[in-house]
């Protein structure tokens, strides 16, 4: 279930409890309109309710609220482990490399025909050449990557409600997801160190070590 659905369930349960007390019961249909126009969302809640937790048709709203809240807290608390790296689409690798290295003080690590890696503190920056000159830079490959643990990444991969924007083709496991506003995100198992190590074994075309 995505964040919007979880928040809707919490809201409905809270309102039911407020109106009828802590003994009130709900079914998963309580979270949807009679004329449901979101069948995929309904099925995701049904699977969570029936297959994953084997709940009765009616359960106390307090129980469902606690389960969703616990799930929500766990997701927010344990899935994302911090910022990993930023990938920016650029029109000219040399120009951007010069800007970030010589004007902003980033450390240039490697460059190749269509990209470069730089480090800054504990994080890293990937410059990716935008090959489609007609495409707006803001909707190309620019994305924000976050650290995540293996179990949480697997759970996200099994979530059919997520909007996947590309398959992983780089070192380390990754899941590429769009948020509700279309921002491109990556959840990544790996680091700049592991990426550079992999490049020693399988270098990109035209790879040049800069440090």
TORPABA-954370 format. One record per residue: x, y, z of N, C-alpha, C, CB in turn. Coordinates in pm, whole numbers, plus 50000, padded with zeros to 5 digits. Atoms other than C-alpha are relative to their C-alpha. Glycine has a CB too. Layout:
! residues N
XYZXYZXYZXYZ...
//
This chain:
! residues 211
500834988050000500005000050000500875012550000499065000050121499224987750003501255034649920499635009150117499805007349866500184990949887501445063650163498605006050004501045011149995501324993850006498195079650045498934990650056499655004149855500985009849953496215047650111500144997850150500174986649925499795002149856497785042350453499455011850080501504998150031500524988249930496925077950552498485000249998500565012949936501475000650009493335072950429499464990150104499554995949857500435010149903492995041450644500095005550142500844987249988499844994149867494345059550950498915010350027501405006550014501004989549984491965088550893498614994250022500005009249878501335006249987488885066450847499864993250136499774989849887500055006849869489715045651155499855010150114501264991550022500104989849897490215076651365498595005850007501015011249974501344994350003486875090851253498964990150052499645004349857500925010349951485035058051318500084998950152500304986349935499805001149855486535055851667499435012350070501504998550033500524987649941485655092251736498484999950005500495012249921501464999850009482065087051627499334989150084499584998649856500705011549941481295052551771500764993050113499724990249893499285005949888483945044852030501004989449957499044994250097498875008950030486825020352055499584985849963500914999550118500445013450035484694989351999499504998949856498904995650094500515000050136483634999451648500904991449910499915014449945499265008650092484634975251371499895005249857499464985550009499984995850140485524980951006500414988249912500985012149979499465009150101486084960750692500845008449905498844992349923499154992150089488514970550419499195008149900500984990949926500854992250090485564982850211499715013950057498704992649973500314987149936485165011350463500895011249948500154998850151499034990050042488135029050305499805004349855501414994750018500254997150141486585031349958498555004349979500334987949913501354996050035483535047249797499224988049948500025011349895500835011150049480595025049703500274996949854498525003250020499635001850140481395030749337501515001849991499265010049906498554999249994485065022149347500635002449863500564987250061499314996950125487145038549073501504997450012499755014549961498595003449980490465025249210500134985050027500615008350117499975014449977490304987349162501364994650042499554992949877498675004949964494084982449184500325003350145501065006149908499774996249861494225001549513499184991350093499675014850021500875008749920491284981749648500614986150014498604999049936499415013449995493014949049558501254999750085500324995349859498784999849917496264959849726499634999850148500855012649968500465000249861494364966650050499424986350034498945011150025500595013349977492444933850013501094989550021499114995949882498895009549983495694914449971500665001750136501045001749888499414997349868497164931450279499114994450110500225015250020500985003949897493984924050478499844984850006498655006649971500375014150005493264888450362501224990749991499094997549882498895009150024496484872650232501145001850100500515002049861498854997849914499174889250441499694998150148500535013949978500295000249856497394891750777498824991150039499745014050047501115009349974494414867950742499025005650104500564986350048500934993349909492104892550916498564995549973500115015249986501425002750018488404886650971499385010849912499274999350137500654990150086485914904450747499835013350075498624994849951500084988149917485294929051032501034999050113498565001950057499024999149892488044939551275499835013450070501454998349946500084987449927488224966051543500835010749930500484998150145499294988850063489174999851401501295003350074499105012549995498794997449921491655003851689501134990549960499704998650150499005009950041493434971951576500605003649865499384986049994499524996450133493654982751212500845012750007498825001949902499244987649985494805017451313501394997050053499265009950094498705003349939497585002751530500904992749901499794991550126499205007650098498704978851254500565009149892499154989149936499544990950105498875005850988501005010150056498815007449937499084990349938500535030551226501344993750024499425005450132498755007149976503145004651320500754997949869499744986550067499425001850133503734997050952500595013149948498944994749901499574986750042503985034150878501285004150071498905010450026498834996249922506465040351160501214991849961499724998550150498905008750040508535010351057500565004049866499554985549996499554995950133508625021450696500835012750006498805002149907499304987249991509645056750787501294998850079499115010650063498865000749911512085045751053501134991149953499564995350131498965009650029513945016650897500344998449852499614987050053499755002450142513655017050518501115008749945498735002349920499044990650056515545048050415501075003050103499315012949954498884998749906518985049950572500815012749982500904988249986499264987650020520045084250454500235002549852501344999650074499764996150139521065102150137501204992249946500245015249987498925007850061523255081949898500755008249895499444987249937499354991850103523945102349585498965007649920500854991249906500844992150089522545127649341500504998049858500025015150038499655001250141522485121648966499365011749924499524986249941500484988550076522175152148741500224997949851500695012950047499834999850146521535152548367500665013249960498624998249928499284987950040523935177148206500195000149848501385000850071499834998650145524495190447855501464998649957499465013349954498575000450034528325191347869500764994850122500525014149956499305006149886530335167948096501185008550045500484985849963498814992349965533525188848081499645013050072500825003149875500434987549939531725221248163499494997750142498905006649915500555002849868529855205948455501074994950096498874989849990498915005149918532915187548583500865011550050500864989949920499214988349961534855220148585499275008250106500305008849877500784992149905532045238048770500014993650139498575001649951500115006449869531605212449047501364997850066499284986749987498665002449942535325205349091500695013150035500874992049902499184988049981536905239649052499275011850063500555004249869500734989049939534135262849163499314996350131498975005149903500695004149878532325242449428500864991250091498744992649965499095007549914535245221649556499734985150013499985005850133500215014549999533935186549482501304993049956498814996049906498835007750042536575159149434499624991349881500544991450117500275007950119536565144949082500674986350015500525007249872499485013649983536975107049092500294993549865499004991550079499825005950133536455093748737499085007249902499714984650002500904995350105534985104548407500084990249884500365014549954500015008250121533995086548089499225007649894499374985950027500584992750114532375095047757498685006750032499814990649884501334994549976528905100847896499735003150147498964990449950500274997249860529415107848265501255002250084499224988950059498904998049905531545114748573499474997850140500635014349985500315001249859531595106948944500885009650079500184985550050499284991249909532565132549207499554996750142499765015149966500375002349861532605129649586499925013250075501004990450069500104988249913531575154649851499574995150137498995010749942500285005349868531785144850214499764985149991498805007050064500335014250002530105111050263499114996249882499334996150129500895002750112527925114249952500755001749869498765009350005499354998750131528615114949580499045005349896500584986749955500764993950109527485131649262500334992949870500325015249989499835005750134526955115248925499535010249898499224986549985500374991650113526965137048613499724990949882501125010549966500405008850109525085119948330499645008349877498804991150041500214992250121525215133447976498604997549943501064996549895501335000950061521755140847835500194998649850499115012550035499765002750141521895124947492498895005349911500164985149978501124994650077518485137647384499985015150017498644993750046499854985549990519185174247318498655007349996500895005149888501314993750008515495181347255499224998750130499194994149886500765002649879514365168047593500375009950110500234985750048499764991049888513975191147891500894993350103498675004550064499065005849905516795185948141499284995050125501055010350038500655003349874514395184748435499244986749994499065011150039500745012550009512595153848300500844988749942498755002049916499165010650056515585133648182500464990750111501215006049925499475010149908517865113048409500255005250142501284994449945499784994549867518135136548709499144992650103499685015250003500745006849895517185117749026500775000550131499724985549961499454999249865517825115549399500044986050058499155009550090499835013849954519205083549553500184999550152501224993549931499955001749856518785071249910500514986050035498615002350063499585012949948520425043450110498794992350051501045001750111501105008349952518175014350202500574986450040498884998449891499535013349962518514980350369499414989449907499644996950147500375010550094518154947450182498544995650014500904988050018501375004649976514874936350344498985010249951499784997150148500934989550042513184969750281499975001549849500375013450065499964999150146514354970449921499194988749939501464999549949500785011450050512864935849865498515002650015500404987150073501424997049977509574947050019499495010249900499795005150143500404990050098509484977249790499884993849861501015011649997500045006550132510224955449486498734991749983501244991049981501215008250005507184934349576498725008450006500014990150115501164991249988504904964749602499515004249861500355012650086500464997050136502814966549280499495014249982498924990549961500554986550011501575001649362501065010349964499335003950129498934990450028504985017949307500145002349851501324995150059499814996150140505615036448981501484999049965499465014549974498605002450035508885022348844500335007549870500284984749984499694992250120510625045348596501154994549918500305014050039499005006750082513545023748486500514987650074501185009649965499385011949941515254990148543501445003350037499944987949902498624997649956518594988848723501004994149901500234994250140498955004650092521644986248496501395002850055499845006649865498724996349940524404997148737500394990350111499955014350055499515008149889526494980849008499145002350124501485003350030500794998849879524574973949328498524999549969500335012950073501445000850021520884966649365499355013750017499364989950097500704987249995518574996249301498564998249956500715010549913501384999150045514905003949266499745014649966498994994750109500234986550049513895034549063498505003050001500605001849857501424997449974510565049849171499685014749978499644995850144500494986350008508575080949084499085002950119499245002549866500924996049894506855099949364498715005449935500655010850095501274995650058503275113349320500095012249909499045002950109499834988150084504605145449161500944997549883500525011450082499155003350113506825127148913501495001450025499645008449886498584999349969510145132949093500614985949994500235006350141499385013150020512535104649006500944996950117500774999649866499245004049882513975086249306500684986549974499084999150125499335013050004516405057349351500264995650143501345000749918499665005949871516775034249651501084989749973498744993450071498785006650047520265019649635500744992750111500935010149936499095007549914522374992649798501395001349939499574984950013498674997850054525945004049745500535013550041500004998749848499344987449965528325033249774500915004149886500804998750134499024995750100530785053649573501194990449999500485014550028498875009149991533515030449699499744987049924500324996950147500305012650071531764999049572499865002449850498714993750056500134996850142530995016349241501385001349936499195013049981498664998250054534645026349189500744986749992500805009950084499385013350002535784991249279499514992049880499694992450130500565007350115533454976749016500565005249868498475001050000499464994250123534865000948758501434995449972499955015150008498645005450021538364986948814499934986549929500744998550134500175013150063537034953048704499305001249865499204990850092500764998250125534574964848437499855014949972498614993150009500064985450022535375000648330499025003849891501385005349965500834994450105532955022048133500875003449879499245012450050499274996350121533935030147775500615014050017499084999649876499304987149990536535058047777500235004650142499235010549926499844996249859536895057248158501405005850026499764987850091498754993349962539585080648298499985002850149500205013149919499924997749856540675080948661500555014150027500904989150069499644986049974540925116248800500655002150135498785008749989499364998449868542195109849153500584986750045498995005250105
//
